[in-house]
Amino acid sequence: MMQIRTFRDKKRFIFEPLSAGWIPHQYEETKQYGSFYKLRPEWTVVDVGAWIGLWTVWVASQVEKVYSLEPVPECFKNLKNNLKLNKISNVELSEMALFSESGMREMDVTGVTSASTMVDAWRFGAEHLYDGGRKIKVQTKTWDDWVNWFGIQEVNLVKIDVEGAELHVLSGMNKVLPERIEVAIYHLDAPLIKIMNILYPKGYILDGFGYYDCRAINKGKPHSAFFRRQDISYESPQRYIIGSYELPSRELMYNGLAFYLESMGVKNER
């Protein structure tokens, strides 16, 4: 077990160095999930796929209430410890996963626990992530069942990063639709176009992207997409600082769309 403290905001985290897969830039990257839309102190936010609590810990001091979900037992334990370590008291925890059905489901806990998946997300090209892992049964709830269980009436922002199961989480959203959704788009089973096909009929529009830090292997490429319900007024996104580069939101949007056009074989001319 190891404990570290972040340089800028002095947050502390406990994690397993051999299995957690900690990369120095991950904490800075995860902040993008809360930096695109300016956080407000009265907000209720939800962290789906909390892992050891990087985003939960960072966002908790900026909003009124956080709900945090994590199904992997050792990650959930570290999540609880990290909340205690940072003296955070406004977070409600759920040791379960959101999915398209409520019940029990098999999950692959990978050797690097941050990659644990319910949809065999690493079957092509990243099979090594399963080394040293195991299979477990976890409780699942649909978004609708989960918000009803907690009696939640409004969600201002939800972050979803669940290693390829993002489509399953989104498909279970029909009630208490979040005002804003920030979702990982780099997993095999959750490409942007499929996410848009689910969210646009529910009344969402795409506002922009979050990007890999300059120290990451995939630096400069989008790892998340930001959606807003059409009945929520547009807010000018904040500017991002990626490594030593500061980019305006319009340029970020263009870069993200260009990347996906190129990945689909569409020639891009500016």
Backbone hydrogen bonds, N-H to C=O, Kabsch-Sander energy under -0.5 kcal/mol:
donor,donor_aa,acceptor,acceptor_aa,energy
2,M,15,F,-2.7
4,I,13,F,-2.3
6,T,11,K,-3.2
10,K,6,T,-0.9
13,F,4,I,-2.3
15,F,2,M,-2.4
19,S,16,E,-0.6
20,A,16,E,-3.0
26,Q,23,I,-2.3
29,E,25,H,-2.4
30,T,26,Q,-2.6
31,K,27,Y,-0.9
32,Q,29,E,-1.8
33,Y,30,T,-1.3
34,G,31,K,-1.9
35,S,31,K,-0.6
35,S,32,Q,-0.6
36,F,32,Q,-1.3
38,K,36,F,-0.5
39,L,34,G,-0.5
43,W,40,R,-1.9
45,V,65,K,-2.5
46,V,157,L,-1.9
47,D,67,Y,-3.2
48,V,46,V,-0.7
48,V,159,K,-3.1
49,G,47,D,-0.7
49,G,69,L,-1.6
50,A,69,L,-2.6
53,G,50,A,-2.5
54,L,50,A,-0.5
57,V,53,G,-2.9
58,W,54,L,-1.7
59,V,55,W,-2.9
60,A,56,T,-1.9
61,S,57,V,-0.6
62,Q,59,V,-2.0
63,V,59,V,-0.7
63,V,60,A,-0.6
64,E,43,W,-1.3
65,K,43,W,-1.8
66,V,90,N,-2.2
67,Y,45,V,-2.2
68,S,92,E,-2.8
69,L,47,D,-2.9
70,E,94,S,-2.1
76,F,72,V,-2.9
77,K,73,P,-2.2
78,N,74,E,-1.8
79,L,75,C,-2.5
80,K,76,F,-2.3
81,N,77,K,-2.3
82,N,78,N,-2.5
83,L,79,L,-1.8
84,K,80,K,-2.1
85,L,81,N,-2.7
86,N,82,N,-1.6
87,K,84,K,-1.3
88,I,83,L,-2.6
92,E,66,V,-2.8
93,L,91,V,-0.5
94,S,68,S,-2.2
96,M,94,S,-1.7
97,A,139,Q,-2.6
99,F,141,K,-1.9
103,G,140,T,-2.4
105,R,138,V,-2.3
107,M,136,I,-2.8
108,D,117,T,-2.9
109,V,107,M,-0.7
109,V,134,R,-3.1
110,T,108,D,-0.9
111,G,129,L,-1.8
112,V,129,L,-0.8
113,T,19,S,-2.5
113,T,111,G,-0.8
114,S,19,S,-0.5
115,A,112,V,-2.5
116,S,113,T,-1.7
117,T,108,D,-1.9
123,R,120,D,-1.2
125,G,123,R,-0.6
126,A,122,W,-0.8
129,L,126,A,-1.9
130,Y,127,E,-1.9
131,D,128,H,-1.4
133,G,130,Y,-2.2
134,R,109,V,-2.3
136,I,107,M,-2.4
138,V,105,R,-2.7
140,T,103,G,-3.1
141,K,97,A,-1.9
144,D,172,G,-1.4
146,W,142,T,-2.6
147,V,143,W,-2.7
148,N,144,D,-1.7
149,W,145,D,-2.2
150,F,146,W,-1.9
151,G,147,V,-1.0
152,I,147,V,-2.3
156,N,44,T,-2.3
157,L,44,T,-1.2
158,V,180,R,-1.8
159,K,46,V,-2.8
160,I,182,E,-2.8
161,D,48,V,-2.3
165,A,162,V,-1.4
169,V,165,A,-1.9
170,L,166,E,-2.5
171,S,167,L,-2.2
172,G,168,H,-0.8
172,G,169,V,-0.8
173,M,170,L,-1.7
174,N,172,G,-0.8
179,E,155,V,-2.4
181,I,227,F,-2.5
182,E,158,V,-2.9
183,V,181,I,-0.5
183,V,225,A,-2.4
184,A,160,I,-2.6
185,I,223,H,-2.1
186,Y,223,H,-0.8
190,A,187,H,-1.5
194,K,191,P,-0.5
195,I,191,P,-1.8
196,M,192,L,-2.7
197,N,193,I,-1.8
198,I,194,K,-1.1
198,I,195,I,-0.6
199,L,195,I,-2.5
200,Y,196,M,-2.6
202,K,199,L,-0.7
203,G,200,Y,-1.8
204,Y,199,L,-1.8
205,I,228,R,-2.3
207,D,226,F,-3.5
208,G,226,F,-1.2
210,G,224,S,-2.2
212,Y,221,K,-2.5
216,A,213,D,-1.9
219,K,216,A,-1.4
220,G,212,Y,-1.3
221,K,218,N,-2.1
223,H,210,G,-2.2
224,S,210,G,-1.4
225,A,183,V,-2.6
226,F,208,G,-2.7
227,F,181,I,-3.3
227,F,225,A,-0.5
228,R,205,I,-2.4
229,R,179,E,-2.7
230,Q,203,G,-3.1
232,I,229,R,-2.1
233,S,231,D,-0.5
238,Q,35,S,-0.6
238,Q,36,F,-1.1
240,Y,247,L,-1.5
242,I,240,Y,-0.6
242,I,245,Y,-3.4
243,G,241,I,-0.7
245,Y,242,I,-2.3
247,L,240,Y,-1.8
247,L,245,Y,-0.5
252,L,248,P,-1.8
253,M,249,S,-2.4
254,Y,250,R,-2.2
255,N,251,E,-2.5
256,G,252,L,-2.2
257,L,253,M,-2.3
258,A,254,Y,-2.7
259,F,255,N,-2.1
260,Y,256,G,-1.8
261,L,257,L,-2.4
262,E,258,A,-2.4
263,S,259,F,-2.0
264,M,260,Y,-1.2
265,G,262,E,-1.5
266,V,261,L,-3.0
267,K,265,G,-0.5
269,E,267,K,-0.5
